[in-house]
Amino acid sequence: MNTRILTMLTAGGLLAATAACGAQSLDAGDSSAAASAPAVVLDQAPAEEKAADVINAITPDPELAAKAPASLKSGGLKVVSSIGYPPMELYASDGKTAIGFDPALARAIARKLGVKVTITDEEFNSQIPGVLTGRYDFVISSMSDTPERQGQVTFVDYVQAGAALLVKKGNPAGVAGPADLCGKTVSVVDNGSSMELAEDYDAACKKDGKPAMDILKFPGDTEAMLQVGNGRAQASVTDYVVAAYKAADPKLEMEAITLDGTASPWGIGMKPDNKQLIDSVQGALDSLIKSGEYGKLLKAWNLDALAVESAVVNGGK
């Protein structure tokens, strides 16, 4: 597939102007270091990013910036996500600039560490391999922190989110919960927590002697949702934040049904042996939480209910 690398830089002359008057040097306290090292001009958030004002006001934490990995200082923070999962990840109107809560938090972490950031769009199944090979520093893509994934990456948990069913407006199939999915066709994103949940529901149907579910798997949430719209599937299992966002769009004619007892942490995934990076990301997130900037990022995307109180490592059970 085509991979779009989204380098979040200020536009045209604004970059030059920022370099002249708004650069933030991480060595400002050391005149000799400041003389020999160029000032770091931090990236500005895209204009269509709802949390742009919050992000652009974030300044580096000197202690965290000093402890950040050298690779981040020289090459910037390389982030991978799967764009097309609003309100967590979506494109601005130009079709190439990533916005949404996940890109917003990635930019906020980068600014807190005093480094630049690039965000790359990759298919979900390619993200963890990309982190493990060193192509990316971390994945932030509405990814559930599960024990199975902890065997591959180390997570710093950044929100607590649950699941939901997305059905046609008016709910013609009469789906009120998992028990109503038996014998029905359900669409999911392949290899995600929604697929695992759908498979658990299917197993319960079979255990109770009810008809099995027909689970349709797709690379992304948009494709899965389309199956409900065109009548091929009676429901789609997805994250509640996504279901609620899409149900709010009158053009889609969808409804969101909360799946109780499904809340779990979503994490920023990193290579387990990259302890310095893990500590830096955890420290940056904790700093954002304590300063209130994290809460403002959530509020900008109407996601206040997902807030965590601290940056926990591998909190998924």
ChimeraX attribute file (.defattr): number of C-alpha atoms within 10 A of each C-alpha:
attribute: neighborCount
match mode: 1-to-1
recipient: residues
	/A:1	5
	/A:2	7
	/A:3	9
	/A:4	13
	/A:5	17
	/A:6	16
	/A:7	16
	/A:8	18
	/A:9	17
	/A:10	18
	/A:11	11
	/A:12	8
	/A:13	9
	/A:14	12
	/A:15	17
	/A:16	14
	/A:17	12
	/A:18	16
	/A:19	15
	/A:20	11
	/A:21	9
	/A:22	14
	/A:23	16
	/A:24	17
	/A:25	18
	/A:26	22
	/A:27	19
	/A:28	13
	/A:29	10
	/A:30	9
	/A:31	10
	/A:32	10
	/A:33	13
	/A:34	14
	/A:35	11
	/A:36	9
	/A:37	12
	/A:38	13
	/A:39	17
	/A:40	17
	/A:41	22
	/A:42	28
	/A:43	24
	/A:44	21
	/A:45	23
	/A:46	21
	/A:47	12
	/A:48	15
	/A:49	22
	/A:50	20
	/A:51	24
	/A:52	19
	/A:53	16
	/A:54	17
	/A:55	27
	/A:56	16
	/A:57	11
	/A:58	19
	/A:59	15
	/A:60	21
	/A:61	17
	/A:62	16
	/A:63	12
	/A:64	17
	/A:65	22
	/A:66	16
	/A:67	13
	/A:68	21
	/A:69	19
	/A:70	13
	/A:71	13
	/A:72	19
	/A:73	16
	/A:74	10
	/A:75	12
	/A:76	17
	/A:77	26
	/A:78	23
	/A:79	26
	/A:80	30
	/A:81	26
	/A:82	26
	/A:83	26
	/A:84	19
	/A:85	23
	/A:86	21
	/A:87	19
	/A:88	24
	/A:89	23
	/A:90	22
	/A:91	17
	/A:92	15
	/A:93	10
	/A:94	8
	/A:95	8
	/A:96	15
	/A:97	21
	/A:98	31
	/A:99	28
	/A:100	25
	/A:101	27
	/A:102	27
	/A:103	26
	/A:104	27
	/A:105	23
	/A:106	25
	/A:107	29
	/A:108	30
	/A:109	28
	/A:110	28
	/A:111	26
	/A:112	26
	/A:113	28
	/A:114	29
	/A:115	24
	/A:116	24
	/A:117	25
	/A:118	22
	/A:119	26
	/A:120	21
	/A:121	22
	/A:122	20
	/A:123	15
	/A:124	21
	/A:125	13
	/A:126	13
	/A:127	23
	/A:128	20
	/A:129	14
	/A:130	18
	/A:131	22
	/A:132	18
	/A:133	10
	/A:134	13
	/A:135	13
	/A:136	21
	/A:137	23
	/A:138	29
	/A:139	29
	/A:140	27
	/A:141	26
	/A:142	26
	/A:143	20
	/A:144	24
	/A:145	27
	/A:146	18
	/A:147	13
	/A:148	10
	/A:149	16
	/A:150	17
	/A:151	9
	/A:152	16
	/A:153	25
	/A:154	23
	/A:155	32
	/A:156	27
	/A:157	26
	/A:158	28
	/A:159	23
	/A:160	18
	/A:161	20
	/A:162	20
	/A:163	24
	/A:164	25
	/A:165	26
	/A:166	31
	/A:167	29
	/A:168	24
	/A:169	14
	/A:170	10
	/A:171	16
	/A:172	9
	/A:173	14
	/A:174	12
	/A:175	19
	/A:176	14
	/A:177	14
	/A:178	19
	/A:179	14
	/A:180	14
	/A:181	25
	/A:182	22
	/A:183	15
	/A:184	17
	/A:185	19
	/A:186	28
	/A:187	29
	/A:188	29
	/A:189	23
	/A:190	19
	/A:191	13
	/A:192	18
	/A:193	20
	/A:194	22
	/A:195	22
	/A:196	15
	/A:197	17
	/A:198	22
	/A:199	16
	/A:200	12
	/A:201	20
	/A:202	24
	/A:203	16
	/A:204	16
	/A:205	20
	/A:206	14
	/A:207	11
	/A:208	10
	/A:209	10
	/A:210	15
	/A:211	14
	/A:212	19
	/A:213	20
	/A:214	17
	/A:215	19
	/A:216	17
	/A:217	17
	/A:218	17
	/A:219	15
	/A:220	18
	/A:221	23
	/A:222	14
	/A:223	14
	/A:224	24
	/A:225	27
	/A:226	15
	/A:227	20
	/A:228	20
	/A:229	18
	/A:230	10
	/A:231	12
	/A:232	13
	/A:233	23
	/A:234	23
	/A:235	29
	/A:236	29
	/A:237	29
	/A:238	27
	/A:239	24
	/A:240	21
	/A:241	24
	/A:242	22
	/A:243	27
	/A:244	20
	/A:245	16
	/A:246	21
	/A:247	20
	/A:248	14
	/A:249	11
	/A:250	10
	/A:251	8
	/A:252	14
	/A:253	14
	/A:254	21
	/A:255	22
	/A:256	27
	/A:257	20
	/A:258	18
	/A:259	18
	/A:260	11
	/A:261	8
	/A:262	14
	/A:263	16
	/A:264	19
	/A:265	24
	/A:266	25
	/A:267	28
	/A:268	28
	/A:269	30
	/A:270	26
	/A:271	23
	/A:272	16
	/A:273	11
	/A:274	13
	/A:275	13
	/A:276	13
	/A:277	22
	/A:278	24
	/A:279	17
	/A:280	21
	/A:281	25
	/A:282	22
	/A:283	22
	/A:284	24
	/A:285	25
	/A:286	20
	/A:287	19
	/A:288	23
	/A:289	19
	/A:290	13
	/A:291	12
	/A:292	11
	/A:293	20
	/A:294	24
	/A:295	18
	/A:296	19
	/A:297	25
	/A:298	22
	/A:299	17
	/A:300	18
	/A:301	17
	/A:302	15
	/A:303	18
	/A:304	15
	/A:305	12
	/A:306	19
	/A:307	16
	/A:308	18
	/A:309	11
	/A:310	18
	/A:311	22
	/A:312	17
	/A:313	18
	/A:314	21
	/A:315	18
	/A:316	20
	/A:317	10
